[in-house]
Amino acid sequence: MTPARLDFHTYEELKERARRVLPPVLFEDMVNGTGRSRTARANETAFDRVDLVPRAAVGWPERSLRTTVLGAEVSMPVLVSPLGALRLVHPDGARGAVAAAGRAGTVAAVSMMCGHPVADVAPAAAGPVWQQVYLSHGYERCAQVIGEARRYGYHALAVTVDCPVSPKKPLGLKVSPSAVLRFGPQLARRPRWTARFLRDGAELAAANEAMGPRKKQTALWSDMGWLKEQWNGPLVVKGVVTADDARRAVDSGADAVVVSNHGGMSLDGAPATVSVLQDVVAAVGSRTEVYLDGGVRQGSDVVRALALGARAVMIGRPALLGLGLAGTAGAEAVLEMFRHQLDVALAMVGVRSVHDLDASFARAPEAWHAPEVVGV
Ligand SMILES: Cc1cc2nc3c(=O)[nH]c(=O)nc-3n(C[C@H](O)[C@H](O)[C@H](O)COP(=O)(O)O)c2cc1C
């Protein structure tokens, strides 16, 4: 078997390569959003509506991409989003994500639904890790995951608040071998993926089983105190798209918020994340760090998000597809693609450091920045 070539230069190239490696039903499930994928698409296209405003003839021969997130040093403001079902894409799964992020000098957030127990993921970490949780499996299961993450010295806990129910999709995005094997004919056309999956399937099923049954439970603002108590460290609230919710998150104890709509995997119709970023930054940016994910596909998108006030961005599908293409090495290659593109974009807009970016470097549509309605 020849290893996958990792010389892709754009997200589109990566996507095409991954399409040829993954079974079509899996690829479509991961790349599309829910419903008509309006939000998933809008996340990407909204970035095209932000003009970059360059400074000419300033010439910084070296640029600095370094920054900090929640006090942890990172080599660039590009982190990896938590992704469920990662192990379905490639057996490296979340272990690959944390290893790749660590080697790239950045943070990976690990989904509670990634298909690997914390104890399997933690030894692969080569840098700061955030543990993502839902309350979907009840308080007890959540507390167990948090306890494990604490034991392994994870850096932060991220609670996801934008997905109160799981929408149905062809695979349901469940880490379920039986669901995948239903699509037998497709698998025959993807022998490499299938051989890997068949080797890993039983362990994956066991890890899935160990999660226990789903309960009709979702994290509420009133749960933030409980989460903080269990965790006793920095708490990130992931999944706000309004100034009000961002304020609620910070008032409830969040140390940082992620402007996110679950990559369009939750409410189809939610606004594109970059279109609401300025509102959230205006509401809570002086009190806390604000990150963004959804539709970040190239280095210049990172510049746009930072210029509009984000401290860092997170990438979901790019990391997922990199992992699907070539496991840990693929995910690392994706991060290196972002590093290169971000460095070039900084040179092009004419700044020396990611910290020099401000609103004067980006022109977003007027309508995105709705004036606050006070006293109604
Ligand atoms: C296949 C898939 C699985 C996901 N699983 C989770 C998850 O388990 N927990 C979570 O907080 N977000 C999850 N998300 C949302 C991502 O963390 C992130 O918000 C989103 O992918 C960012 O958008 P992008 O994919 O356009 O970069 C998932 C997204 C995808 C595409």
The ligand as an SDF file (V2000), in Angstrom:
LIG
                    3D

 31 33  0  0  0  0  0  0  0  0999 V2000
  -18.0460   15.0810   12.0390 C   0  0  0  0  0  0  0  0  0  0  0  0
  -18.1420   16.1180   13.1000 C   0  0  0  0  0  0  0  0  0  0  0  0
  -18.2380   15.7170   14.4250 C   0  0  0  0  0  0  0  0  0  0  0  0
  -18.3160   16.6860   15.4280 C   0  0  0  0  0  0  0  0  0  0  0  0
  -18.3690   16.2800   16.7390 N   0  0  0  0  0  0  0  0  0  0  0  0
  -18.3570   17.2130   17.7170 C   0  0  0  0  0  0  0  0  0  0  0  0
  -18.3090   16.8110   19.0850 C   0  0  0  0  0  0  0  0  0  0  0  0
  -18.2860   15.6300   19.4080 O   0  0  0  0  0  0  0  0  0  0  0  0
  -18.2920   17.7960   20.0160 N   0  0  0  0  0  0  0  0  0  0  0  0
  -18.3280   19.1260   19.7020 C   0  0  0  0  0  0  0  0  0  0  0  0
  -18.3080   19.9750   20.5770 O   0  0  0  0  0  0  0  0  0  0  0  0
  -18.3620   19.5160   18.4130 N   0  0  0  0  0  0  0  0  0  0  0  0
  -18.3660   18.5950   17.4300 C   0  0  0  0  0  0  0  0  0  0  0  0
  -18.3800   19.0010   16.1200 N   0  0  0  0  0  0  0  0  0  0  0  0
  -18.2670   20.4220   15.8230 C   0  0  0  0  0  0  0  0  0  0  0  0
  -16.7980   20.8380   15.7660 C   0  0  0  0  0  0  0  0  0  0  0  0
  -16.2090   20.8420   17.0310 O   0  0  0  0  0  0  0  0  0  0  0  0
  -16.6320   22.2500   15.1980 C   0  0  0  0  0  0  0  0  0  0  0  0
  -17.4520   23.1260   15.9150 O   0  0  0  0  0  0  0  0  0  0  0  0
  -16.9280   22.3550   13.7160 C   0  0  0  0  0  0  0  0  0  0  0  0
  -16.5340   21.1930   13.0280 O   0  0  0  0  0  0  0  0  0  0  0  0
  -16.2000   23.5620   13.1510 C   0  0  0  0  0  0  0  0  0  0  0  0
  -16.5470   23.7830   11.8480 O   0  0  0  0  0  0  0  0  0  0  0  0
  -15.6930   23.3080   10.5670 P   0  0  0  0  0  0  0  0  0  0  0  0
  -15.8700   21.8250   10.4980 O   0  0  0  0  0  0  0  0  0  0  0  0
  -16.3810   24.0200    9.4700 O   0  0  0  0  0  0  0  0  0  0  0  0
  -14.2680   23.7200   10.7860 O   0  0  0  0  0  0  0  0  0  0  0  0
  -18.3260   18.0620   15.1040 C   0  0  0  0  0  0  0  0  0  0  0  0
  -18.2480   18.4350   13.7640 C   0  0  0  0  0  0  0  0  0  0  0  0
  -18.1310   17.4900   12.7630 C   0  0  0  0  0  0  0  0  0  0  0  0
  -18.0110   17.9370   11.3480 C   0  0  0  0  0  0  0  0  0  0  0  0
  1  2  1  0
  2  3  1  0
  2 30  2  0
  3  4  2  0
  4  5  1  0
  4 28  1  0
  5  6  2  0
  6  7  1  0
  6 13  1  0
  7  8  2  0
  7  9  1  0
  9 10  1  0
 10 11  2  0
 10 12  1  0
 12 13  2  0
 13 14  1  0
 14 15  1  0
 14 28  1  0
 15 16  1  0
 16 17  1  0
 16 18  1  0
 18 19  1  0
 18 20  1  0
 20 21  1  0
 20 22  1  0
 22 23  1  0
 23 24  1  0
 24 25  2  0
 24 26  1  0
 24 27  1  0
 28 29  2  0
 29 30  1  0
 30 31  1  0
M  END
$$$$
